[in-house]
Amino acid sequence: MTTLRRLLVAVYPIRLFLLTLAVWGVAANVRAQSPVNVGYYDIAAGAGIPQQVPPIVAAGFTPVPLSDVAAADLVDLQILFVHNPNAMGYSAAYLAAVPEIRAAVEAGLVLVVHDRSVGPHPIMGTRRILPLPTGVPFPVFARVPSNNNSVSDAATLVANGPGGIVTELNLDNGNFSNMGFAMFSTFTAPGKKGLLHTGTANNAVTFSYPLGLGYVIYSSIPLDMFLKDMGTASPAVRDAFKNIYAPNVLAYAGCGLKPLPATVSATAATGHYGGTATLSATVRCGVIPVSGITVDFSINGTPVGSAQTDESGVATLANASLGASPDSAIPVGTYATGVSAAFAGTAQYGAGSGTAALTVEKAPATITYEGGEFVYAGSPHAATGSVTGVFGESLGAPSFTYTDQNGVTTDAAPVNAGVYGIAASSNETENYLGTTVSSSETTISVTPAPLSIRADDASKIYGAALPGFTASYEGFVRGQGPGVLGGSLAFATPAKVDSVVGQYSLTPSGLSSGNYSITFVDGKVRVTPAPLKIRAEDKERLVGKPNPPLTVSYEGLVLDDTGAGLDVAPSLTTTALLTSPEGLYPIVVGGASDANYTIEHVNGQFTVSPEGRIHGSGFLDHDGARHHFGFDARETIVSGEKGSLTLRVDRDTEPDDVFVSQVVTSVVFKNNPSVSPGGNAAVDAVTLTGLGMWNGVVATFELTALDKGEPGVGNDTVNLRIKVGGKLVHTTSGPINGGNVQSNRVK
């Protein structure tokens, strides 16, 4: 049971002023909460008081402080929330405004009045302020004490609203009250509804009824006392009236009687260019979610679809298009009211709409690219690719960077062999983000090009030094050559200077390259026979003498080879016999062979000569003196004297030098093919050697005389050298001025 105590409220002007300022401050923070504006007014204060604001906000409406309730103050209000804390009547200002309040209600306003001056008293009672439908008599009011407040209709928002549930107990157990109630059976207003009663349902404490286009909610509950925490009611009872009943009765006024505008709160949405956005809006009547209704969404004024609200009053539209083509796509940017949500209204809730910001962010571009596998060609191998937008439109080609095996990154397309990671990038544009993509599976692979290095075949003659070796290259690209290779070209061969004739391997090596796969191919070193000339040496003897041994000379032997080392030694033959007359006979050489030589045999000549003789005399001027000489030399078949030599050197300042031979030890004739002496002579040169006395001292001599033909004067020459003790002491040399040399040896 709740007992209500009559209280008189004294309002002091200074306090009223301060409270009014506080109300305006609170209202400024919550004004945008709902399109349902609740003007609040305390009749005794002559203005709204701060204690009226919390239940308005708790119900989800926008509190509007009033300092008057004239017609101009009621414009744009949907609910007028009035307290009368005075049990003895009403202020003159309020009474003066009652006709205008009635007109506003008939025009659609919902009037909520909590009145302490209850009853039909013509001066102080409810009759003075309660607007009734035309022809409806004033209900009978009574002041029978009661200690019980009960719910008349559990289906209304008063009984079960945003503040909570009103039970048979939470509004009871206050002090004794004599505020009174209306005998509901005496109230004949069409559409009346009892909300709370005391004792019986006929004792209406709170009730409502329509008036014109609006409604009136009247209550004898001294709500101002509970909002101000006045009186001796328990804290639980005061809290129930403040936090349950007061928000509920306001919710009933705004959401239970007529379709006042719903609150449509759109949620800011974000999407990327050319993509979609999820749109969301919450529809409430005050704080009460409105479920099962349709919300229509628009983006920048273009309808994009509808969605139903759920139990929380939330409607969600997924995948709302931000444009279907480059021409229709919403550009990147932030649009303060880009999202619009609208509720068309129902029989219970009024239409409402709301906007929120739309942010269109730059979209990531789509990059597709390809690498590839290539063989080194000395030229760049670039990745290929394309950049496309969300509509498949071409945004050009991406730029690429390449990272090699060592982690070095460059934007130059790879040339050298290796495996390169690829990163493809597109620049940021007006509608697209800068984008970079990479994949470990997409690479540029450049494999080394095949390169063959073949040792050129070489040859050398047996015994010669190894030649300089060269190689041929097959496979270089773009005009490259050995200079791009690393290392030094080297050759290996078992062939040596003294290698015998044959064929030997020649193996190249030593070069390397990361860009070429090198195959080394062996060549050959051929050792060929050296040229060898085996010449039969000319021989000569006198008639009747035995042949001397036949011999050969070698021209071309290499290394330490000798004729004795030939595989087959040469053979020598001649047709000259002991009885052969004078003449020329061949010496034939042949039959020699050797694997390391190419042999040429050259025949010689065997001369069988008669006894020959040569003599000369005369003088010549030489070395500042005149040299007189005379000699006579001969070959004899039998032993005997071979000749003599004399020399006298005339000098002007010194005694004459004299040489006289004692013995001629050798006489050697020689033919000079370029000279043809006169007569029958064929051999025109002779060399004499022997012993004698030079100015009384034993000496040796050597004389060479040349017969140049007849007449001979001035043409023949002599060259005489005299040595004493092996030391040259005299020379006579030059053409003969007086005398000559004559030979009678014909062959």
C-alpha positions in Angstrom: 0.0 0.0 0.0 1.3 3.5 -0.9 0.1 6.4 1.2 0.6 9.8 -0.4 1.2 12.8 1.8 0.1 16.2 0.9 2.9 18.7 0.8 3.1 22.4 0.1 6.1 23.4 -1.9 7.6 26.8 -1.3 9.6 28.0 -4.2 12.1 30.7 -3.6 13.0 33.0 -6.6 16.8 32.6 -6.4 16.6 28.8 -6.3 14.2 28.8 -9.2 16.7 30.9 -11.3 19.6 28.5 -10.6 17.5 25.4 -11.3 16.4 26.9 -14.6 20.0 27.4 -15.7 20.8 23.8 -14.8 17.9 22.5 -16.8 18.9 24.4 -19.9 22.4 23.0 -19.5 21.2 19.4 -19.3 18.7 19.9 -22.2 21.5 21.2 -24.4 23.4 17.8 -24.1 20.4 15.6 -24.9 18.4 17.7 -27.3 19.3 15.5 -30.3 18.2 12.4 -28.5 14.7 12.2 -30.0 12.4 14.0 -32.4 9.8 13.8 -29.7 10.1 17.0 -27.7 8.8 17.0 -24.1 8.2 20.4 -22.7 8.4 20.3 -18.9 6.8 22.8 -16.5 6.1 23.1 -12.8 3.0 25.2 -12.1 4.2 26.4 -8.8 7.6 27.3 -10.1 6.3 28.9 -13.2 8.9 27.0 -15.2 10.4 23.6 -15.7 12.5 22.3 -12.9 15.7 20.1 -13.2 14.0 17.1 -11.4 11.7 16.7 -14.4 14.6 16.1 -16.8 15.8 12.6 -15.8 12.6 10.7 -16.5 12.3 12.5 -19.8 15.8 11.4 -20.8 15.2 7.9 -19.4 12.2 7.6 -21.6 14.4 8.6 -24.6 12.8 11.9 -25.4 14.2 15.4 -25.8 13.5 17.6 -22.8 12.5 21.2 -23.5 12.5 23.6 -20.5 9.5 26.0 -20.5 9.1 29.3 -18.7 5.5 29.7 -19.9 2.9 27.5 -21.4 1.3 29.9 -23.8 0.5 28.8 -27.3 3.8 30.1 -28.7 5.7 28.0 -26.1 3.8 24.8 -27.1 4.9 25.0 -30.8 7.1 22.0 -31.8 6.2 20.1 -28.6 4.8 16.6 -28.8 4.3 16.1 -25.0 3.7 18.7 -22.3 4.9 17.3 -18.9 3.2 19.4 -16.1 3.6 19.2 -12.3 1.3 20.9 -9.8 3.0 20.6 -6.4 0.3 22.9 -4.8 -2.7 21.1 -3.2 -4.5 24.4 -2.9 -4.7 25.4 -6.5 -2.9 26.7 -9.6 -0.9 29.7 -10.6 -2.7 32.4 -12.5 -0.2 32.1 -15.4 -1.1 28.4 -15.9 -4.8 29.0 -15.6 -4.5 31.7 -18.2 -2.9 29.3 -20.6 -5.4 26.4 -20.1 -7.4 27.4 -23.2 -4.2 27.4 -25.3 -3.1 24.1 -23.8 -6.5 22.6 -24.7 -6.2 23.9 -28.3 -2.7 22.4 -28.5 -4.0 19.0 -27.3 -6.8 19.0 -29.7 -4.3 19.8 -32.4 -2.2 16.7 -31.4 -0.3 17.5 -28.2 -0.2 14.9 -25.4 -0.7 16.5 -22.0 0.7 14.7 -19.0 -0.5 16.3 -15.7 0.4 15.2 -12.2 -1.9 17.2 -9.9 -2.1 17.6 -6.2 -5.2 20.0 -6.3 -7.5 17.1 -7.0 -11.3 17.4 -7.2 -14.2 19.3 -8.5 -13.7 22.4 -6.5 -14.6 25.4 -8.7 -11.8 27.5 -7.4 -9.0 25.1 -6.4 -9.8 21.7 -7.9 -9.0 19.8 -11.1 -12.0 21.1 -12.9 -10.1 24.3 -13.6 -7.3 22.7 -15.5 -8.5 19.4 -17.0 -9.6 19.7 -20.6 -12.4 17.4 -21.5 -14.0 16.4 -24.8 -17.1 18.4 -25.7 -20.1 17.1 -23.9 -18.2 14.9 -21.5 -19.0 15.7 -17.9 -16.3 16.2 -15.3 -15.7 12.9 -13.5 -16.4 12.5 -9.8 -13.3 12.8 -7.7 -13.0 11.5 -4.2 -10.5 11.7 -1.4 -11.0 8.4 0.3 -7.9 7.3 2.1 -6.1 4.4 0.5 -2.8 2.6 1.0 -2.6 0.6 -2.3 -1.7 1.6 -5.9 -2.5 -1.1 -8.4 -2.1 -1.6 -12.1 -5.3 -1.2 -14.1 -3.9 -2.5 -17.4 -0.7 -4.6 -17.3 -0.4 -4.3 -21.1 0.4 -0.6 -21.1 3.8 1.0 -21.1 2.9 2.5 -17.7 2.8 -1.0 -16.2 5.8 -2.3 -18.2 8.0 0.3 -19.8 11.6 1.5 -20.1 11.8 2.2 -16.4 10.8 -1.3 -15.5 7.7 -3.2 -14.3 5.2 -1.6 -11.9 4.0 -4.3 -9.4 1.5 -4.5 -6.7 4.2 -3.6 -4.2 6.9 -1.2 -5.6 4.6 1.8 -5.5 3.1 0.9 -2.1 3.9 1.4 1.6 4.3 5.1 1.5 2.7 7.5 4.1 -1.0 8.2 4.4 -2.2 10.2 1.4 -5.4 12.1 0.7 -4.7 13.2 -2.9 -7.8 11.5 -4.1 -8.9 9.6 -7.3 -11.5 9.8 -10.0 -14.5 7.6 -9.9 -13.7 6.1 -13.3 -17.3 4.8 -13.9 -18.4 8.4 -13.9 -16.0 9.4 -16.6 -17.7 9.0 -20.0 -14.8 10.2 -22.3 -14.6 7.9 -25.4 -11.3 5.9 -25.5 -10.6 6.4 -21.8 -8.1 4.0 -20.3 -7.4 3.4 -16.6 -3.7 3.0 -15.9 -3.3 2.9 -12.1 -6.0 2.7 -9.4 -6.3 2.5 -5.6 -8.5 0.1 -3.8 -10.7 -0.9 -6.8 -10.3 -0.4 -10.6 -13.0 2.3 -10.4 -10.8 4.4 -8.2 -8.5 5.7 -11.0 -5.3 7.3 -9.8 -3.8 7.6 -13.3 -5.9 7.5 -16.6 -5.8 8.7 -20.2 -8.3 9.7 -22.8 -8.2 11.2 -26.3 -9.0 14.8 -26.9 -9.2 15.9 -30.5 -6.0 14.8 -32.2 -4.2 14.6 -28.9 -4.4 12.9 -25.6 -4.6 13.7 -21.9 -2.9 11.7 -19.2 -4.1 12.8 -15.7 -2.7 11.5 -12.4 -3.3 12.4 -8.8 0.1 11.0 -7.8 2.3 13.8 -6.3 5.1 12.9 -8.7 7.0 16.1 -7.9 7.5 15.0 -4.3 9.2 11.8 -5.4 11.3 13.5 -8.1 12.5 16.0 -5.5 13.2 13.2 -2.9 10.8 14.9 -0.5 8.5 13.5 2.1 8.9 10.5 4.4 8.4 7.7 1.8 11.1 5.0 1.8 14.0 5.3 -0.6 12.7 2.3 -2.5 9.3 3.9 -3.0 10.8 7.2 -4.1 13.1 5.3 -6.5 10.2 3.3 -7.9 8.3 6.5 -8.7 11.3 8.3 -10.1 13.0 5.6 -12.0 10.1 3.2 -13.0 6.8 5.0 -13.0 7.9 8.4 -14.3 9.8 7.1 -17.4 7.0 4.6 -18.0 4.2 7.2 -18.0 6.2 9.4 -20.4 7.0 6.4 -22.7 3.2 5.7 -22.6 2.6 9.3 -23.6 5.1 9.2 -26.5 4.7 5.6 -27.7 1.4 4.2 -26.4 -1.3 6.6 -27.5 -0.6 7.9 -31.0 2.1 7.6 -33.6 4.6 10.3 -32.6 7.8 10.5 -34.6 10.1 7.6 -34.0 13.8 8.1 -33.5 15.8 6.8 -36.5 19.5 6.7 -35.6 21.6 5.9 -38.6 25.1 4.5 -38.0 28.1 5.9 -39.8 29.2 3.6 -42.5 32.5 3.0 -44.2 33.3 1.2 -47.5 35.9 1.4 -50.2 35.6 2.9 -53.6 33.5 0.8 -55.9 32.7 -1.6 -53.1 29.9 -2.0 -50.6 29.0 -0.8 -47.2 27.0 -2.3 -44.4 24.2 0.2 -43.4 22.6 0.1 -40.0 20.0 2.1 -38.3 18.2 1.8 -34.9 14.5 2.7 -34.7 13.2 3.6 -31.3 10.2 5.3 -29.8 12.1 7.1 -27.1 14.2 4.3 -25.7 11.9 1.5 -26.8 13.2 -0.5 -29.7 10.7 -0.7 -32.6 11.0 -4.2 -34.1 9.5 -5.7 -37.2 9.3 -2.5 -39.3 10.9 -1.6 -42.6 13.7 0.9 -42.8 14.6 2.3 -46.2 18.2 3.2 -46.8 19.7 5.7 -49.2 23.3 6.6 -50.0 23.9 10.2 -51.0 20.2 10.4 -51.9 20.1 7.2 -54.0 17.9 4.4 -52.6 19.9 1.2 -52.0 17.5 -1.1 -50.2 15.5 -1.9 -47.2 15.8 -4.0 -44.1 13.6 -5.1 -41.2 14.4 -4.1 -37.6 15.2 -6.9 -35.1 14.1 -7.2 -31.5 16.6 -4.5 -30.6 15.1 -2.1 -33.2 18.2 -2.5 -35.4 17.9 -2.8 -39.2 20.9 -3.9 -41.1 21.4 -3.8 -44.8 24.6 -5.6 -45.9 26.4 -5.1 -49.2 24.9 -1.8 -50.1 26.5 -0.8 -53.4 28.7 2.3 -53.5 28.6 2.3 -57.3 28.3 -0.1 -60.1 30.7 1.5 -62.6 33.4 4.2 -62.7 30.7 6.6 -63.8 28.3 5.9 -60.9 30.8 5.1 -58.2 30.9 7.4 -55.2 34.2 9.2 -55.1 36.5 8.8 -52.2 35.7 11.2 -49.4 33.6 11.7 -46.3 29.9 12.7 -46.7 28.5 14.1 -43.5 24.9 12.9 -44.3 25.8 10.3 -46.8 23.8 7.5 -45.1 20.1 8.1 -44.8 17.6 5.8 -43.0 13.9 6.4 -43.1 10.9 4.8 -41.4 7.6 5.4 -43.1 5.6 5.1 -39.9 2.8 2.7 -38.7 -0.4 3.1 -36.9 1.6 3.0 -33.6 4.8 4.8 -34.5 5.3 8.0 -36.4 7.6 8.3 -39.4 11.2 9.2 -38.7 14.5 9.5 -40.5 18.1 10.0 -39.7 21.4 10.5 -41.3 25.0 9.5 -40.6 28.3 10.0 -42.2 29.5 7.9 -45.1 33.2 7.5 -45.5 34.3 6.1 -48.9 37.9 5.0 -48.5 40.3 4.3 -51.3 40.1 0.8 -52.7 43.0 -1.5 -53.1 43.8 -2.0 -56.7 44.1 -5.6 -58.1 47.5 -6.4 -59.4 48.2 -9.4 -61.5 51.6 -10.2 -62.8 53.8 -13.0 -64.2 57.4 -13.8 -64.0 58.9 -16.5 -66.2 61.8 -18.8 -66.8 64.4 -17.6 -69.2 67.8 -18.6 -70.5 70.5 -16.0 -70.1 70.6 -13.8 -73.2 72.5 -10.8 -72.0 69.3 -8.7 -72.0 66.8 -7.8 -69.3 63.9 -10.1 -68.5 61.1 -8.1 -67.0 58.0 -9.2 -65.3 54.7 -8.4 -66.9 51.4 -7.5 -65.3 48.4 -5.2 -65.1 46.6 -3.1 -62.6 42.8 -3.2 -62.6 40.2 -1.4 -60.5 37.2 -2.7 -58.7 35.2 -2.5 -61.9 37.8 -4.3 -64.0 39.0 -1.0 -65.5 42.6 -0.8 -66.5 44.8 1.3 -64.2 47.9 0.8 -66.3 50.9 -1.5 -65.6 52.5 -2.0 -62.2 56.0 -1.1 -61.5 58.3 -3.9 -60.4 61.2 -4.5 -58.1 63.4 -7.5 -58.1 65.3 -9.1 -55.2 68.2 -11.4 -55.9 69.5 -14.4 -53.9 71.6 -12.0 -51.8 68.7 -9.9 -50.8 69.6 -7.0 -53.0 66.6 -5.2 -54.4 66.5 -3.1 -57.5 64.0 -1.9 -60.0 66.1 -2.9 -63.0 64.9 -6.0 -64.7 67.2 -9.0 -64.2 69.9 -9.7 -66.7 72.2 -12.2 -65.0 71.4 -15.8 -64.2 69.6 -16.3 -60.9 66.2 -16.5 -59.3 64.6 -13.2 -58.5 61.7 -12.4 -56.2 59.2 -10.0 -57.7 57.2 -7.2 -56.0 54.6 -5.5 -58.1 53.3 -2.0 -57.1 50.8 0.5 -58.2 50.8 4.1 -57.2 48.1 5.7 -55.0 45.5 7.5 -57.1 42.4 9.6 -56.3 40.3 6.5 -55.7 42.8 3.7 -55.2 45.4 2.9 -52.5 49.0 2.4 -53.4 49.2 -1.4 -53.5 52.2 -3.7 -53.4 51.9 -7.5 -53.8 54.5 -10.2 -53.9 54.5 -14.0 -53.9 57.2 -16.4 -53.3 55.8 -18.6 -56.0 56.1 -16.0 -58.8 59.7 -15.3 -59.8 62.0 -14.4 -62.6 64.3 -17.4 -63.2 67.3 -16.9 -65.5 69.3 -20.0 -66.1 72.9 -19.9 -67.4 73.2 -20.1 -71.2 75.1 -23.1 -72.5 78.7 -22.2 -73.6 81.1 -24.6 -75.2 84.8 -24.0 -74.9 86.6 -26.3 -77.3 90.4 -26.5 -77.3 91.6 -25.9 -80.8 93.7 -28.7 -82.3 97.3 -27.9 -82.3 100.4 -29.5 -83.7 104.1 -29.3 -83.3 107.2 -30.8 -84.8 109.0 -33.4 -82.8 111.5 -31.7 -80.5 109.9 -28.3 -80.8 108.5 -26.4 -77.8 104.8 -26.7 -77.2 102.9 -24.0 -79.1 100.6 -21.5 -77.6 97.2 -23.1 -77.3 93.9 -21.4 -78.2 90.2 -22.3 -77.8 87.0 -21.7 -79.8 83.8 -20.5 -78.1 80.3 -21.4 -79.1 77.3 -19.9 -77.3 78.2 -16.3 -76.4 75.2 -14.0 -76.6 74.8 -10.4 -77.7 78.4 -10.2 -79.1 80.0 -11.1 -75.8 83.4 -12.7 -75.7 85.8 -14.4 -73.3 86.2 -11.1 -71.4 83.0 -11.7 -69.6 84.3 -14.9 -68.1 86.1 -15.2 -64.8 89.4 -17.0 -64.3 92.1 -17.7 -66.7 92.0 -20.2 -69.6 94.4 -23.0 -68.9 95.3 -26.1 -70.9 96.5 -29.5 -69.8 98.2 -32.0 -72.1 100.5 -34.9 -71.7 102.5 -33.7 -74.7 106.0 -32.4 -74.0 108.9 -31.1 -75.9 110.4 -34.6 -76.2 107.1 -36.4 -76.8 107.4 -38.8 -79.7 105.3 -38.5 -82.8 101.7 -39.1 -82.1 98.4 -37.6 -80.9 97.8 -36.3 -77.4 94.8 -34.9 -75.6 94.4 -31.2 -75.0 92.1 -30.3 -72.1 90.9 -26.7 -71.5 89.8 -25.4 -68.1 90.0 -22.5 -65.7 87.1 -20.3 -66.9 83.9 -19.7 -65.0 80.7 -17.6 -65.2 77.4 -17.3 -63.4 75.7 -16.5 -66.7 77.0 -19.4 -68.7 77.0 -23.2 -68.2 80.4 -24.0 -69.5 81.2 -27.3 -71.2 84.9 -27.8 -71.9 85.7 -29.9 -74.9 89.1 -31.5 -75.4 91.2 -30.9 -78.5 94.3 -32.7 -79.8 97.9 -32.0 -79.9 99.6 -33.7 -82.8 103.4 -34.2 -82.7 104.6 -34.5 -86.3 108.0 -35.8 -87.5 110.8 -33.4 -87.6 112.5 -32.9 -91.1 115.9 -34.6 -91.2 118.3 -34.3 -94.1 120.9 -37.1 -94.4 123.6 -36.0 -96.7 126.3 -38.2 -98.1 129.5 -36.3 -97.6 131.6 -35.7 -100.8 134.8 -37.7 -101.0 138.0 -37.4 -103.1 141.0 -39.5 -103.7 143.8 -39.8 -106.2 143.8 -42.3 -109.0 145.0 -45.7 -107.7 144.3 -44.9 -104.1 141.7 -46.9 -102.1 138.4 -45.2 -101.3 138.2 -43.5 -98.0 135.3 -44.4 -95.6 132.0 -43.1 -96.8 130.3 -40.9 -94.3 127.1 -38.8 -93.9 126.1 -35.6 -92.2 122.8 -34.9 -90.4 120.8 -31.7 -90.7 117.8 -31.5 -88.4 118.5 -33.8 -85.5 116.8 -32.3 -82.4 117.2 -32.7 -78.7 120.1 -35.0 -78.0 119.4 -37.3 -80.8 122.2 -38.7 -82.9 122.4 -40.6 -86.1 123.1 -43.7 -84.1 119.7 -43.5 -82.6 117.7 -43.8 -85.8 115.4 -46.7 -86.1 117.2 -47.7 -89.3 120.6 -46.4 -90.1 121.4 -45.0 -93.6 123.4 -47.1 -96.1 126.1 -45.6 -98.5 127.3 -46.9 -101.8 129.5 -45.6 -104.6 130.6 -46.8 -108.0 134.2 -45.6 -107.6 136.5 -48.6 -107.5 140.3 -48.9 -106.9 140.9 -49.2 -110.6 138.4 -46.4 -111.5 140.0 -43.7 -113.7 139.9 -40.1 -112.7 136.4 -38.7 -112.7 133.3 -38.0 -110.7 131.3 -40.9 -109.2 128.0 -40.7 -107.1 127.8 -41.5 -103.5 124.3 -42.8 -102.9 122.7 -42.6 -99.4 119.4 -44.3 -98.5 117.4 -46.7 -96.4 117.4 -44.6 -93.2 114.1 -44.3 -91.3 112.8 -43.1 -87.9 109.3 -42.6 -86.5 110.2 -39.1 -85.3 111.7 -37.8 -88.5 110.8 -37.3 -92.1 114.1 -38.1 -93.8 115.4 -36.7 -97.0 118.4 -38.5 -98.5 120.9 -36.3 -100.3 123.6 -38.1 -102.4 127.2 -37.0 -102.4 130.0 -37.0 -105.0 133.1 -39.1 -105.1 136.0 -37.5 -107.0 138.9 -39.6 -108.4 141.6 -37.0 -109.2 145.0 -37.2 -111.0 148.1 -35.7 -109.4 147.5 -31.9 -109.2 150.0 -29.0 -109.1 149.6 -25.3 -108.4 152.3 -22.6 -108.2 152.4 -18.8 -108.0 154.8 -15.9 -107.6 154.7 -12.2 -107.5 154.3 -9.4 -105.0 151.6 -7.4 -103.4 151.5 -4.3 -101.3 150.1 -4.8 -97.9 150.3 -3.0 -94.6 152.8 -0.4 -95.7 155.3 -2.9 -97.2 155.8 -4.9 -100.4 155.6 -8.6 -100.0 157.4 -10.8 -102.5 156.4 -14.5 -102.5 156.7 -17.6 -104.4 155.3 -21.1 -103.8 155.1 -24.4 -105.6 152.7 -27.1 -104.4 151.7 -30.5 -105.8 149.9 -33.7 -105.1 151.8 -36.9 -105.7 150.6 -40.4 -105.7 153.9 -41.4 -104.2 155.3 -39.9 -101.1 157.6 -37.0 -101.5 158.1 -33.4 -101.1 154.7 -31.6 -101.5 156.0 -28.1 -102.1 157.8 -25.0 -100.9 157.1 -21.4 -99.9 159.3 -18.3 -99.7 158.4 -14.8 -98.6 160.4 -11.5 -98.4 158.9 -8.4 -97.0 160.6 -5.2 -98.0 160.3 -2.3 -95.6 161.8 1.2 -95.8 162.5 1.7 -92.1 163.2 -1.8 -90.8 165.2 -4.8 -91.9 163.4 -7.1 -94.3 161.3 -10.0 -92.9 162.1 -13.4 -94.5 160.2 -16.7 -94.3 161.5 -19.9 -95.9 159.5 -23.1 -95.6 161.2 -26.3 -94.6 158.3 -28.6 -95.1 154.9 -28.5 -96.6 152.7 -30.8 -94.6 149.4 -30.7 -96.5 148.1 -29.6 -99.8 144.3 -29.3 -100.2 142.7 -28.4 -103.5 139.3 -27.0 -103.7 137.0 -26.1 -106.5 135.2 -22.7 -106.6 132.2 -23.1 -109.0 131.9 -19.4 -109.5 135.4 -19.2 -110.9 136.6 -20.8 -114.1 140.4 -20.7 -114.3 142.1 -20.8 -117.7 143.5 -23.8 -119.5 142.2 -27.1 -118.4 142.3 -26.2 -114.7 139.1 -26.9 -112.8 140.3 -26.7 -109.3 141.4 -23.1 -108.6 142.2 -22.9 -104.9 144.8 -24.5 -102.7 145.6 -24.4 -99.1 149.2 -25.1 -97.9 150.2 -25.7 -94.4 153.7 -26.5 -93.1 156.8 -25.4 -91.1 159.6 -23.0 -91.7 161.9 -20.3 -90.3 160.6 -16.7 -89.8 163.5 -14.4 -89.4 165.5 -17.3 -88.0 162.7 -18.5 -85.7 160.7 -21.7 -86.1 157.3 -20.9 -87.3 154.1 -22.4 -88.8 152.3 -21.1 -91.9 149.0 -21.4 -93.7 148.7 -20.2 -97.3 145.5 -20.0 -99.3 146.0 -19.1 -103.0 143.2 -18.5 -105.5 143.5 -18.8 -109.3 140.8 -16.6 -110.7 141.6 -17.3 -114.3 143.7 -15.9 -117.1 145.3 -13.6 -117.6 145.2 -13.5 -113.8 147.2 -10.4 -113.3 145.5 -8.4 -110.6 142.8 -11.0 -110.1 144.5 -13.8 -108.2 144.8 -13.5 -104.4 146.9 -14.9 -101.6 146.4 -15.0 -97.9 149.5 -16.0 -95.8 149.5 -16.2 -92.0 152.7 -17.0 -90.0 152.6 -18.0 -86.3 155.4 -18.3 -83.8 154.6 -20.3 -80.8 150.9 -20.3 -81.9 150.8 -16.5 -82.0 150.1 -14.8 -85.2 153.2 -12.7 -86.1 152.6 -11.9 -89.8 149.9 -11.6 -92.4 150.2 -11.2 -96.2 146.9 -10.8 -97.8 145.4 -9.3 -101.0 145.5 -9.4 -104.8 148.7 -10.1 -106.5 150.1 -7.0 -108.3 152.9 -8.7 -110.1 152.7 -12.4 -111.0 149.8 -14.8 -110.7 148.6 -18.2 -109.5 148.2 -21.1 -111.9 146.7 -24.5 -111.3 147.0 -27.6 -113.5 144.5 -29.7 -111.6 141.6 -30.3 -113.9 139.3 -31.9 -111.5 
